[in-house]
Amino acid sequence: MTHERGFWFPAVRGLVRRPGLWPTAVRQLRTTVPRRWWRRPPFLPIPDEGYLRFRFETAYGSAAEPRPGDIVHYLEWCRDMRRAGRT
């Protein structure tokens, strides 16, 4: 589910259209990608599949499927929460 192209390509495409979210996306990627990711297949800086499965299940339940646009909404939420913490 989480490592399928049908989910991630549209999610990344939605993020590319919102350059204001790029710093937030990089920050979130840095905090969720396992250390030394380049030593393990698929040799890409992506969060651990078990972590993503857990996060998706707690957000959507076991039967629901996330939508690619939800990634943009999540990053907007992260950005807003970070800004709210600064004020």
PyMOL Python script that loads the backbone (N, CA, C, O; Angstrom):
from pymol import cmd

cmd.read_pdbstr("""\
ATOM      1  N   MET A   1       0.824  -1.209   0.000  1.00  0.00           N
ATOM      2  CA  MET A   1       0.000   0.000   0.000  1.00  0.00           C
ATOM      3  C   MET A   1       0.856   1.256   0.000  1.00  0.00           C
ATOM      4  O   MET A   1       0.693   2.107  -0.874  1.00  0.00           O
ATOM      5  N   THR A   2       1.748   1.390   0.944  1.00  0.00           N
ATOM      6  CA  THR A   2       2.430   2.666   1.120  1.00  0.00           C
ATOM      7  C   THR A   2       3.593   2.891   0.173  1.00  0.00           C
ATOM      8  O   THR A   2       3.994   4.033  -0.050  1.00  0.00           O
ATOM      9  N   HIS A   3       4.138   1.831  -0.384  1.00  0.00           N
ATOM     10  CA  HIS A   3       5.281   2.003  -1.277  1.00  0.00           C
ATOM     11  C   HIS A   3       4.881   1.839  -2.743  1.00  0.00           C
ATOM     12  O   HIS A   3       5.744   1.648  -3.599  1.00  0.00           O
ATOM     13  N   GLU A   4       3.620   1.909  -3.032  1.00  0.00           N
ATOM     14  CA  GLU A   4       3.170   1.747  -4.409  1.00  0.00           C
ATOM     15  C   GLU A   4       3.244   3.063  -5.159  1.00  0.00           C
ATOM     16  O   GLU A   4       2.958   4.128  -4.612  1.00  0.00           O
ATOM     17  N   ARG A   5       3.632   2.968  -6.419  1.00  0.00           N
ATOM     18  CA  ARG A   5       3.735   4.169  -7.262  1.00  0.00           C
ATOM     19  C   ARG A   5       2.406   4.889  -7.391  1.00  0.00           C
ATOM     20  O   ARG A   5       2.368   6.117  -7.457  1.00  0.00           O
ATOM     21  N   GLY A   6       1.323   4.141  -7.428  1.00  0.00           N
ATOM     22  CA  GLY A   6       0.002   4.736  -7.580  1.00  0.00           C
ATOM     23  C   GLY A   6      -0.360   5.689  -6.462  1.00  0.00           C
ATOM     24  O   GLY A   6      -1.248   6.526  -6.622  1.00  0.00           O
ATOM     25  N   PHE A   7       0.315   5.572  -5.334  1.00  0.00           N
ATOM     26  CA  PHE A   7       0.081   6.496  -4.232  1.00  0.00           C
ATOM     27  C   PHE A   7       1.122   7.607  -4.217  1.00  0.00           C
ATOM     28  O   PHE A   7       0.770   8.785  -4.145  1.00  0.00           O
ATOM     29  N   TRP A   8       2.393   7.246  -4.285  1.00  0.00           N
ATOM     30  CA  TRP A   8       3.458   8.221  -4.066  1.00  0.00           C
ATOM     31  C   TRP A   8       3.669   9.194  -5.213  1.00  0.00           C
ATOM     32  O   TRP A   8       3.946  10.367  -4.964  1.00  0.00           O
ATOM     33  N   PHE A   9       3.547   8.753  -6.460  1.00  0.00           N
ATOM     34  CA  PHE A   9       3.748   9.689  -7.572  1.00  0.00           C
ATOM     35  C   PHE A   9       2.733  10.832  -7.538  1.00  0.00           C
ATOM     36  O   PHE A   9       3.133  11.990  -7.655  1.00  0.00           O
ATOM     37  N   PRO A  10       1.437  10.555  -7.382  1.00  0.00           N
ATOM     38  CA  PRO A  10       0.488  11.683  -7.266  1.00  0.00           C
ATOM     39  C   PRO A  10       0.728  12.529  -6.014  1.00  0.00           C
ATOM     40  O   PRO A  10       0.531  13.744  -6.040  1.00  0.00           O
ATOM     41  N   ALA A  11       1.151  11.896  -4.924  1.00  0.00           N
ATOM     42  CA  ALA A  11       1.424  12.662  -3.703  1.00  0.00           C
ATOM     43  C   ALA A  11       2.582  13.627  -3.925  1.00  0.00           C
ATOM     44  O   ALA A  11       2.509  14.790  -3.528  1.00  0.00           O
ATOM     45  N   VAL A  12       3.645  13.150  -4.554  1.00  0.00           N
ATOM     46  CA  VAL A  12       4.802  14.016  -4.833  1.00  0.00           C
ATOM     47  C   VAL A  12       4.421  15.093  -5.837  1.00  0.00           C
ATOM     48  O   VAL A  12       4.851  16.239  -5.706  1.00  0.00           O
ATOM     49  N   ARG A  13       3.629  14.744  -6.826  1.00  0.00           N
ATOM     50  CA  ARG A  13       3.177  15.729  -7.815  1.00  0.00           C
ATOM     51  C   ARG A  13       2.396  16.852  -7.121  1.00  0.00           C
ATOM     52  O   ARG A  13       2.568  18.023  -7.457  1.00  0.00           O
ATOM     53  N   GLY A  14       1.547  16.503  -6.164  1.00  0.00           N
ATOM     54  CA  GLY A  14       0.813  17.527  -5.420  1.00  0.00           C
ATOM     55  C   GLY A  14       1.739  18.411  -4.597  1.00  0.00           C
ATOM     56  O   GLY A  14       1.496  19.608  -4.443  1.00  0.00           O
ATOM     57  N   LEU A  15       2.792  17.818  -4.074  1.00  0.00           N
ATOM     58  CA  LEU A  15       3.760  18.586  -3.291  1.00  0.00           C
ATOM     59  C   LEU A  15       4.590  19.509  -4.170  1.00  0.00           C
ATOM     60  O   LEU A  15       4.916  20.624  -3.763  1.00  0.00           O
ATOM     61  N   VAL A  16       4.932  19.061  -5.361  1.00  0.00           N
ATOM     62  CA  VAL A  16       5.731  19.886  -6.283  1.00  0.00           C
ATOM     63  C   VAL A  16       4.989  21.175  -6.612  1.00  0.00           C
ATOM     64  O   VAL A  16       5.618  22.207  -6.848  1.00  0.00           O
ATOM     65  N   ARG A  17       3.691  21.127  -6.631  1.00  0.00           N
ATOM     66  CA  ARG A  17       2.874  22.308  -6.951  1.00  0.00           C
ATOM     67  C   ARG A  17       2.780  23.298  -5.796  1.00  0.00           C
ATOM     68  O   ARG A  17       2.220  24.383  -5.956  1.00  0.00           O
ATOM     69  N   ARG A  18       3.318  22.940  -4.641  1.00  0.00           N
ATOM     70  CA  ARG A  18       3.251  23.800  -3.455  1.00  0.00           C
ATOM     71  C   ARG A  18       4.646  24.028  -2.874  1.00  0.00           C
ATOM     72  O   ARG A  18       5.008  23.416  -1.869  1.00  0.00           O
ATOM     73  N   PRO A  19       5.429  24.903  -3.502  1.00  0.00           N
ATOM     74  CA  PRO A  19       6.806  25.118  -3.032  1.00  0.00           C
ATOM     75  C   PRO A  19       6.890  25.633  -1.591  1.00  0.00           C
ATOM     76  O   PRO A  19       7.920  25.461  -0.939  1.00  0.00           O
ATOM     77  N   GLY A  20       5.849  26.245  -1.099  1.00  0.00           N
ATOM     78  CA  GLY A  20       5.857  26.705   0.287  1.00  0.00           C
ATOM     79  C   GLY A  20       5.914  25.558   1.288  1.00  0.00           C
ATOM     80  O   GLY A  20       6.275  25.764   2.447  1.00  0.00           O
ATOM     81  N   LEU A  21       5.561  24.358   0.852  1.00  0.00           N
ATOM     82  CA  LEU A  21       5.596  23.190   1.730  1.00  0.00           C
ATOM     83  C   LEU A  21       6.904  22.408   1.631  1.00  0.00           C
ATOM     84  O   LEU A  21       7.115  21.475   2.405  1.00  0.00           O
ATOM     85  N   TRP A  22       7.771  22.760   0.714  1.00  0.00           N
ATOM     86  CA  TRP A  22       9.010  22.006   0.523  1.00  0.00           C
ATOM     87  C   TRP A  22       9.874  21.960   1.776  1.00  0.00           C
ATOM     88  O   TRP A  22      10.359  20.884   2.127  1.00  0.00           O
ATOM     89  N   PRO A  23      10.090  23.084   2.471  1.00  0.00           N
ATOM     90  CA  PRO A  23      10.901  22.998   3.702  1.00  0.00           C
ATOM     91  C   PRO A  23      10.264  22.071   4.746  1.00  0.00           C
ATOM     92  O   PRO A  23      10.966  21.332   5.436  1.00  0.00           O
ATOM     93  N   THR A  24       8.955  22.116   4.855  1.00  0.00           N
ATOM     94  CA  THR A  24       8.260  21.233   5.799  1.00  0.00           C
ATOM     95  C   THR A  24       8.419  19.781   5.375  1.00  0.00           C
ATOM     96  O   THR A  24       8.635  18.910   6.218  1.00  0.00           O
ATOM     97  N   ALA A  25       8.314  19.513   4.080  1.00  0.00           N
ATOM     98  CA  ALA A  25       8.474  18.142   3.591  1.00  0.00           C
ATOM     99  C   ALA A  25       9.877  17.621   3.876  1.00  0.00           C
ATOM    100  O   ALA A  25      10.039  16.471   4.285  1.00  0.00           O
ATOM    101  N   VAL A  26      10.880  18.447   3.665  1.00  0.00           N
ATOM    102  CA  VAL A  26      12.265  18.034   3.940  1.00  0.00           C
ATOM    103  C   VAL A  26      12.434  17.769   5.429  1.00  0.00           C
ATOM    104  O   VAL A  26      13.058  16.782   5.817  1.00  0.00           O
ATOM    105  N   ARG A  27      11.884  18.640   6.260  1.00  0.00           N
ATOM    106  CA  ARG A  27      11.976  18.467   7.711  1.00  0.00           C
ATOM    107  C   ARG A  27      11.312  17.160   8.141  1.00  0.00           C
ATOM    108  O   ARG A  27      11.881  16.409   8.934  1.00  0.00           O
ATOM    109  N   GLN A  28      10.131  16.887   7.631  1.00  0.00           N
ATOM    110  CA  GLN A  28       9.428  15.654   7.990  1.00  0.00           C
ATOM    111  C   GLN A  28      10.146  14.426   7.465  1.00  0.00           C
ATOM    112  O   GLN A  28      10.196  13.398   8.139  1.00  0.00           O
ATOM    113  N   LEU A  29      10.696  14.523   6.282  1.00  0.00           N
ATOM    114  CA  LEU A  29      11.447  13.407   5.723  1.00  0.00           C
ATOM    115  C   LEU A  29      12.672  13.109   6.586  1.00  0.00           C
ATOM    116  O   LEU A  29      12.975  11.950   6.867  1.00  0.00           O
ATOM    117  N   ARG A  30      13.368  14.162   7.001  1.00  0.00           N
ATOM    118  CA  ARG A  30      14.551  13.974   7.852  1.00  0.00           C
ATOM    119  C   ARG A  30      14.206  13.296   9.165  1.00  0.00           C
ATOM    120  O   ARG A  30      14.994  12.505   9.683  1.00  0.00           O
ATOM    121  N   THR A  31      13.040  13.595   9.704  1.00  0.00           N
ATOM    122  CA  THR A  31      12.685  13.017  11.004  1.00  0.00           C
ATOM    123  C   THR A  31      12.106  11.615  10.896  1.00  0.00           C
ATOM    124  O   THR A  31      12.091  10.893  11.893  1.00  0.00           O
ATOM    125  N   THR A  32      11.628  11.201   9.726  1.00  0.00           N
ATOM    126  CA  THR A  32      10.980   9.887   9.605  1.00  0.00           C
ATOM    127  C   THR A  32      11.796   8.857   8.837  1.00  0.00           C
ATOM    128  O   THR A  32      11.496   7.666   8.911  1.00  0.00           O
ATOM    129  N   VAL A  33      12.805   9.277   8.112  1.00  0.00           N
ATOM    130  CA  VAL A  33      13.619   8.335   7.340  1.00  0.00           C
ATOM    131  C   VAL A  33      14.630   7.674   8.272  1.00  0.00           C
ATOM    132  O   VAL A  33      15.292   8.359   9.051  1.00  0.00           O
ATOM    133  N   PRO A  34      14.755   6.352   8.199  1.00  0.00           N
ATOM    134  CA  PRO A  34      15.719   5.667   9.066  1.00  0.00           C
ATOM    135  C   PRO A  34      17.159   6.118   8.797  1.00  0.00           C
ATOM    136  O   PRO A  34      17.510   6.488   7.677  1.00  0.00           O
ATOM    137  N   ARG A  35      17.962   6.079   9.826  1.00  0.00           N
ATOM    138  CA  ARG A  35      19.381   6.404   9.666  1.00  0.00           C
ATOM    139  C   ARG A  35      20.020   5.404   8.709  1.00  0.00           C
ATOM    140  O   ARG A  35      19.634   4.237   8.651  1.00  0.00           O
ATOM    141  N   ARG A  36      20.993   5.882   7.972  1.00  0.00           N
ATOM    142  CA  ARG A  36      21.734   5.048   7.007  1.00  0.00           C
ATOM    143  C   ARG A  36      20.815   4.343   6.013  1.00  0.00           C
ATOM    144  O   ARG A  36      21.000   3.165   5.707  1.00  0.00           O
ATOM    145  N   TRP A  37      19.836   5.069   5.520  1.00  0.00           N
ATOM    146  CA  TRP A  37      18.861   4.502   4.578  1.00  0.00           C
ATOM    147  C   TRP A  37      19.527   3.995   3.309  1.00  0.00           C
ATOM    148  O   TRP A  37      18.998   3.101   2.649  1.00  0.00           O
ATOM    149  N   TRP A  38      20.675   4.550   2.963  1.00  0.00           N
ATOM    150  CA  TRP A  38      21.352   4.173   1.716  1.00  0.00           C
ATOM    151  C   TRP A  38      21.954   2.772   1.784  1.00  0.00           C
ATOM    152  O   TRP A  38      22.407   2.249   0.766  1.00  0.00           O
ATOM    153  N   ARG A  39      21.966   2.166   2.950  1.00  0.00           N
ATOM    154  CA  ARG A  39      22.537   0.824   3.092  1.00  0.00           C
ATOM    155  C   ARG A  39      21.506  -0.289   2.935  1.00  0.00           C
ATOM    156  O   ARG A  39      21.871  -1.464   2.898  1.00  0.00           O
ATOM    157  N   ARG A  40      20.223   0.062   2.842  1.00  0.00           N
ATOM    158  CA  ARG A  40      19.163  -0.948   2.766  1.00  0.00           C
ATOM    159  C   ARG A  40      18.292  -0.725   1.544  1.00  0.00           C
ATOM    160  O   ARG A  40      17.996   0.414   1.182  1.00  0.00           O
ATOM    161  N   PRO A  41      17.882  -1.816   0.909  1.00  0.00           N
ATOM    162  CA  PRO A  41      16.943  -1.665  -0.210  1.00  0.00           C
ATOM    163  C   PRO A  41      15.655  -1.041   0.295  1.00  0.00           C
ATOM    164  O   PRO A  41      15.246  -1.336   1.417  1.00  0.00           O
ATOM    165  N   PRO A  42      15.026  -0.225  -0.452  1.00  0.00           N
ATOM    166  CA  PRO A  42      15.207   0.097  -1.864  1.00  0.00           C
ATOM    167  C   PRO A  42      16.196   1.222  -2.125  1.00  0.00           C
ATOM    168  O   PRO A  42      16.176   1.812  -3.205  1.00  0.00           O
ATOM    169  N   PHE A  43      17.068   1.537  -1.157  1.00  0.00           N
ATOM    170  CA  PHE A  43      18.124   2.548  -1.301  1.00  0.00           C
ATOM    171  C   PHE A  43      17.556   3.929  -1.625  1.00  0.00           C
ATOM    172  O   PHE A  43      18.144   4.695  -2.388  1.00  0.00           O
ATOM    173  N   LEU A  44      16.418   4.225  -1.039  1.00  0.00           N
ATOM    174  CA  LEU A  44      15.756   5.525  -1.208  1.00  0.00           C
ATOM    175  C   LEU A  44      15.455   6.107   0.171  1.00  0.00           C
ATOM    176  O   LEU A  44      15.209   5.359   1.117  1.00  0.00           O
ATOM    177  N   PRO A  45      15.472   7.418   0.294  1.00  0.00           N
ATOM    178  CA  PRO A  45      15.176   8.036   1.598  1.00  0.00           C
ATOM    179  C   PRO A  45      13.674   8.079   1.865  1.00  0.00           C
ATOM    180  O   PRO A  45      13.056   9.142   1.811  1.00  0.00           O
ATOM    181  N   ILE A  46      13.099   6.930   2.149  1.00  0.00           N
ATOM    182  CA  ILE A  46      11.667   6.852   2.444  1.00  0.00           C
ATOM    183  C   ILE A  46      11.480   6.305   3.853  1.00  0.00           C
ATOM    184  O   ILE A  46      12.294   5.512   4.327  1.00  0.00           O
ATOM    185  N   PRO A  47      10.423   6.722   4.515  1.00  0.00           N
ATOM    186  CA  PRO A  47      10.173   6.210   5.864  1.00  0.00           C
ATOM    187  C   PRO A  47       9.994   4.690   5.851  1.00  0.00           C
ATOM    188  O   PRO A  47       9.624   4.103   4.834  1.00  0.00           O
ATOM    189  N   ASP A  48      10.260   4.081   6.981  1.00  0.00           N
ATOM    190  CA  ASP A  48      10.107   2.649   7.147  1.00  0.00           C
ATOM    191  C   ASP A  48       8.660   2.236   6.851  1.00  0.00           C
ATOM    192  O   ASP A  48       7.718   2.912   7.265  1.00  0.00           O
ATOM    193  N   GLU A  49       8.497   1.134   6.140  1.00  0.00           N
ATOM    194  CA  GLU A  49       7.152   0.688   5.760  1.00  0.00           C
ATOM    195  C   GLU A  49       6.295   0.372   6.982  1.00  0.00           C
ATOM    196  O   GLU A  49       5.097   0.653   6.982  1.00  0.00           O
ATOM    197  N   GLY A  50       6.889  -0.204   8.014  1.00  0.00           N
ATOM    198  CA  GLY A  50       6.136  -0.495   9.232  1.00  0.00           C
ATOM    199  C   GLY A  50       5.625   0.772   9.900  1.00  0.00           C
ATOM    200  O   GLY A  50       4.497   0.814  10.390  1.00  0.00           O
ATOM    201  N   TYR A  51       6.462   1.806   9.916  1.00  0.00           N
ATOM    202  CA  TYR A  51       6.050   3.096  10.478  1.00  0.00           C
ATOM    203  C   TYR A  51       4.888   3.683   9.683  1.00  0.00           C
ATOM    204  O   TYR A  51       3.901   4.143  10.257  1.00  0.00           O
ATOM    205  N   LEU A  52       5.015   3.664   8.352  1.00  0.00           N
ATOM    206  CA  LEU A  52       3.939   4.210   7.516  1.00  0.00           C
ATOM    207  C   LEU A  52       2.648   3.414   7.684  1.00  0.00           C
ATOM    208  O   LEU A  52       1.565   3.995   7.754  1.00  0.00           O
ATOM    209  N   ARG A  53       2.758   2.100   7.749  1.00  0.00           N
ATOM    210  CA  ARG A  53       1.571   1.264   7.938  1.00  0.00           C
ATOM    211  C   ARG A  53       0.876   1.626   9.251  1.00  0.00           C
ATOM    212  O   ARG A  53      -0.347   1.755   9.300  1.00  0.00           O
ATOM    213  N   PHE A  54       1.669   1.790  10.313  1.00  0.00           N
ATOM    214  CA  PHE A  54       1.123   2.172  11.609  1.00  0.00           C
ATOM    215  C   PHE A  54       0.436   3.534  11.538  1.00  0.00           C
ATOM    216  O   PHE A  54      -0.685   3.695  12.019  1.00  0.00           O
ATOM    217  N   ARG A  55       1.114   4.515  10.933  1.00  0.00           N
ATOM    218  CA  ARG A  55       0.540   5.861  10.848  1.00  0.00           C
ATOM    219  C   ARG A  55      -0.743   5.875  10.023  1.00  0.00           C
ATOM    220  O   ARG A  55      -1.725   6.509  10.407  1.00  0.00           O
ATOM    221  N   PHE A  56      -0.732   5.175   8.886  1.00  0.00           N
ATOM    222  CA  PHE A  56      -1.924   5.137   8.041  1.00  0.00           C
ATOM    223  C   PHE A  56      -3.074   4.415   8.744  1.00  0.00           C
ATOM    224  O   PHE A  56      -4.225   4.841   8.650  1.00  0.00           O
ATOM    225  N   GLU A  57      -2.766   3.329   9.444  1.00  0.00           N
ATOM    226  CA  GLU A  57      -3.836   2.604  10.125  1.00  0.00           C
ATOM    227  C   GLU A  57      -4.420   3.413  11.269  1.00  0.00           C
ATOM    228  O   GLU A  57      -5.631   3.380  11.489  1.00  0.00           O
ATOM    229  N   THR A  58      -3.580   4.141  12.006  1.00  0.00           N
ATOM    230  CA  THR A  58      -4.119   4.956  13.089  1.00  0.00           C
ATOM    231  C   THR A  58      -4.907   6.152  12.549  1.00  0.00           C
ATOM    232  O   THR A  58      -5.808   6.653  13.221  1.00  0.00           O
ATOM    233  N   ALA A  59      -4.578   6.605  11.357  1.00  0.00           N
ATOM    234  CA  ALA A  59      -5.300   7.737  10.777  1.00  0.00           C
ATOM    235  C   ALA A  59      -6.569   7.315  10.053  1.00  0.00           C
ATOM    236  O   ALA A  59      -7.574   8.024  10.102  1.00  0.00           O
ATOM    237  N   TYR A  60      -6.536   6.160   9.377  1.00  0.00           N
ATOM    238  CA  TYR A  60      -7.644   5.765   8.506  1.00  0.00           C
ATOM    239  C   TYR A  60      -8.356   4.496   8.928  1.00  0.00           C
ATOM    240  O   TYR A  60      -9.434   4.207   8.409  1.00  0.00           O
ATOM    241  N   GLY A  61      -7.805   3.740   9.833  1.00  0.00           N
ATOM    242  CA  GLY A  61      -8.361   2.438  10.182  1.00  0.00           C
ATOM    243  C   GLY A  61      -7.768   1.375   9.272  1.00  0.00           C
ATOM    244  O   GLY A  61      -6.986   1.676   8.370  1.00  0.00           O
ATOM    245  N   SER A  62      -8.145   0.140   9.519  1.00  0.00           N
ATOM    246  CA  SER A  62      -7.528  -0.954   8.771  1.00  0.00           C
ATOM    247  C   SER A  62      -8.103  -1.132   7.375  1.00  0.00           C
ATOM    248  O   SER A  62      -7.439  -1.715   6.519  1.00  0.00           O
ATOM    249  N   ALA A  63      -9.305  -0.654   7.116  1.00  0.00           N
ATOM    250  CA  ALA A  63      -9.941  -0.891   5.814  1.00  0.00           C
ATOM    251  C   ALA A  63      -9.810   0.286   4.851  1.00  0.00           C
ATOM    252  O   ALA A  63      -9.844   0.093   3.636  1.00  0.00           O
ATOM    253  N   ALA A  64      -9.663   1.490   5.371  1.00  0.00           N
ATOM    254  CA  ALA A  64      -9.654   2.677   4.512  1.00  0.00           C
ATOM    255  C   ALA A  64      -8.310   2.845   3.816  1.00  0.00           C
ATOM    256  O   ALA A  64      -7.278   2.415   4.331  1.00  0.00           O
ATOM    257  N   GLU A  65      -8.327   3.456   2.671  1.00  0.00           N
ATOM    258  CA  GLU A  65      -7.120   3.737   1.894  1.00  0.00           C
ATOM    259  C   GLU A  65      -6.860   5.240   1.887  1.00  0.00           C
ATOM    260  O   GLU A  65      -7.774   6.023   1.632  1.00  0.00           O
ATOM    261  N   PRO A  66      -5.636   5.647   2.162  1.00  0.00           N
ATOM    262  CA  PRO A  66      -5.322   7.078   2.101  1.00  0.00           C
ATOM    263  C   PRO A  66      -5.311   7.568   0.664  1.00  0.00           C
ATOM    264  O   PRO A  66      -5.106   6.801  -0.277  1.00  0.00           O
ATOM    265  N   ARG A  67      -5.537   8.861   0.522  1.00  0.00           N
ATOM    266  CA  ARG A  67      -5.485   9.498  -0.798  1.00  0.00           C
ATOM    267  C   ARG A  67      -4.178  10.279  -0.908  1.00  0.00           C
ATOM    268  O   ARG A  67      -3.688  10.797   0.095  1.00  0.00           O
ATOM    269  N   PRO A  68      -3.611  10.373  -2.098  1.00  0.00           N
ATOM    270  CA  PRO A  68      -2.356  11.106  -2.256  1.00  0.00           C
ATOM    271  C   PRO A  68      -2.432  12.554  -1.764  1.00  0.00           C
ATOM    272  O   PRO A  68      -1.454  13.073  -1.226  1.00  0.00           O
ATOM    273  N   GLY A  69      -3.572  13.202  -1.940  1.00  0.00           N
ATOM    274  CA  GLY A  69      -3.727  14.584  -1.493  1.00  0.00           C
ATOM    275  C   GLY A  69      -3.633  14.741   0.014  1.00  0.00           C
ATOM    276  O   GLY A  69      -3.390  15.840   0.514  1.00  0.00           O
ATOM    277  N   ASP A  70      -3.823  13.654   0.735  1.00  0.00           N
ATOM    278  CA  ASP A  70      -3.723  13.714   2.191  1.00  0.00           C
ATOM    279  C   ASP A  70      -2.309  14.057   2.648  1.00  0.00           C
ATOM    280  O   ASP A  70      -2.128  14.618   3.728  1.00  0.00           O
ATOM    281  N   ILE A  71      -1.323  13.729   1.848  1.00  0.00           N
ATOM    282  CA  ILE A  71       0.067  14.056   2.196  1.00  0.00           C
ATOM    283  C   ILE A  71       0.236  15.571   2.248  1.00  0.00           C
ATOM    284  O   ILE A  71       0.884  16.096   3.154  1.00  0.00           O
ATOM    285  N   VAL A  72      -0.345  16.273   1.278  1.00  0.00           N
ATOM    286  CA  VAL A  72      -0.270  17.733   1.258  1.00  0.00           C
ATOM    287  C   VAL A  72      -0.985  18.304   2.487  1.00  0.00           C
ATOM    288  O   VAL A  72      -0.482  19.230   3.123  1.00  0.00           O
ATOM    289  N   HIS A  73      -2.144  17.758   2.817  1.00  0.00           N
ATOM    290  CA  HIS A  73      -2.877  18.239   3.995  1.00  0.00           C
ATOM    291  C   HIS A  73      -2.077  17.982   5.274  1.00  0.00           C
ATOM    292  O   HIS A  73      -2.046  18.825   6.170  1.00  0.00           O
ATOM    293  N   TYR A  74      -1.441  16.834   5.354  1.00  0.00           N
ATOM    294  CA  TYR A  74      -0.611  16.509   6.520  1.00  0.00           C
ATOM    295  C   TYR A  74       0.553  17.501   6.647  1.00  0.00           C
ATOM    296  O   TYR A  74       0.840  17.986   7.741  1.00  0.00           O
ATOM    297  N   LEU A  75       1.215  17.798   5.534  1.00  0.00           N
ATOM    298  CA  LEU A  75       2.340  18.731   5.579  1.00  0.00           C
ATOM    299  C   LEU A  75       1.876  20.146   5.922  1.00  0.00           C
ATOM    300  O   LEU A  75       2.580  20.875   6.621  1.00  0.00           O
ATOM    301  N   GLU A  76       0.706  20.535   5.441  1.00  0.00           N
ATOM    302  CA  GLU A  76       0.157  21.840   5.835  1.00  0.00           C
ATOM    303  C   GLU A  76      -0.086  21.878   7.344  1.00  0.00           C
ATOM    304  O   GLU A  76       0.201  22.875   8.006  1.00  0.00           O
ATOM    305  N   TRP A  77      -0.615  20.785   7.869  1.00  0.00           N
ATOM    306  CA  TRP A  77      -0.859  20.696   9.306  1.00  0.00           C
ATOM    307  C   TRP A  77       0.457  20.794  10.072  1.00  0.00           C
ATOM    308  O   TRP A  77       0.545  21.525  11.059  1.00  0.00           O
ATOM    309  N   CYS A  78       1.485  20.060   9.625  1.00  0.00           N
ATOM    310  CA  CYS A  78       2.795  20.120  10.282  1.00  0.00           C
ATOM    311  C   CYS A  78       3.343  21.546  10.272  1.00  0.00           C
ATOM    312  O   CYS A  78       3.845  22.032  11.286  1.00  0.00           O
ATOM    313  N   ARG A  79       3.243  22.207   9.127  1.00  0.00           N
ATOM    314  CA  ARG A  79       3.735  23.582   9.019  1.00  0.00           C
ATOM    315  C   ARG A  79       2.970  24.505   9.967  1.00  0.00           C
ATOM    316  O   ARG A  79       3.573  25.328  10.656  1.00  0.00           O
ATOM    317  N   ASP A  80       1.645  24.367  10.002  1.00  0.00           N
ATOM    318  CA  ASP A  80       0.828  25.224  10.864  1.00  0.00           C
ATOM    319  C   ASP A  80       1.118  24.972  12.333  1.00  0.00           C
ATOM    320  O   ASP A  80       1.163  25.916  13.123  1.00  0.00           O
ATOM    321  N   MET A  81       1.315  23.712  12.714  1.00  0.00           N
ATOM    322  CA  MET A  81       1.620  23.391  14.115  1.00  0.00           C
ATOM    323  C   MET A  81       2.988  23.947  14.512  1.00  0.00           C
ATOM    324  O   MET A  81       3.172  24.412  15.637  1.00  0.00           O
ATOM    325  N   ARG A  82       3.929  23.898  13.600  1.00  0.00           N
ATOM    326  CA  ARG A  82       5.256  24.449  13.889  1.00  0.00           C
ATOM    327  C   ARG A  82       5.176  25.957  14.055  1.00  0.00           C
ATOM    328  O   ARG A  82       5.803  26.522  14.951  1.00  0.00           O
ATOM    329  N   ARG A  83       4.407  26.607  13.196  1.00  0.00           N
ATOM    330  CA  ARG A  83       4.237  28.069  13.316  1.00  0.00           C
ATOM    331  C   ARG A  83       3.514  28.419  14.601  1.00  0.00           C
ATOM    332  O   ARG A  83       3.877  29.388  15.268  1.00  0.00           O
ATOM    333  N   ALA A  84       2.505  27.655  14.959  1.00  0.00           N
ATOM    334  CA  ALA A  84       1.742  27.938  16.187  1.00  0.00           C
ATOM    335  C   ALA A  84       2.630  27.792  17.423  1.00  0.00           C
ATOM    336  O   ALA A  84       2.435  28.490  18.418  1.00  0.00           O
ATOM    337  N   GLY A  85       3.595  26.891  17.355  1.00  0.00           N
ATOM    338  CA  GLY A  85       4.508  26.704  18.480  1.00  0.00           C
ATOM    339  C   GLY A  85       5.479  27.842  18.657  1.00  0.00           C
ATOM    340  O   GLY A  85       6.025  28.025  19.745  1.00  0.00           O
ATOM    341  N   ARG A  86       5.707  28.608  17.618  1.00  0.00           N
ATOM    342  CA  ARG A  86       6.645  29.727  17.683  1.00  0.00           C
ATOM    343  C   ARG A  86       6.002  30.980  18.259  1.00  0.00           C
ATOM    344  O   ARG A  86       6.712  31.869  18.728  1.00  0.00           O
ATOM    345  N   THR A  87       4.686  31.070  18.237  1.00  0.00           N
ATOM    346  CA  THR A  87       4.029  32.301  18.697  1.00  0.00           C
ATOM    347  C   THR A  87       3.723  32.275  20.161  1.00  0.00           C
ATOM    348  O   THR A  87       3.172  33.238  20.693  1.00  0.00           O
TER     349      THR A  87
END
""", "prot")
cmd.dss("prot")
cmd.show_as("cartoon", "prot")
cmd.util.cbc("prot")
cmd.orient("prot")
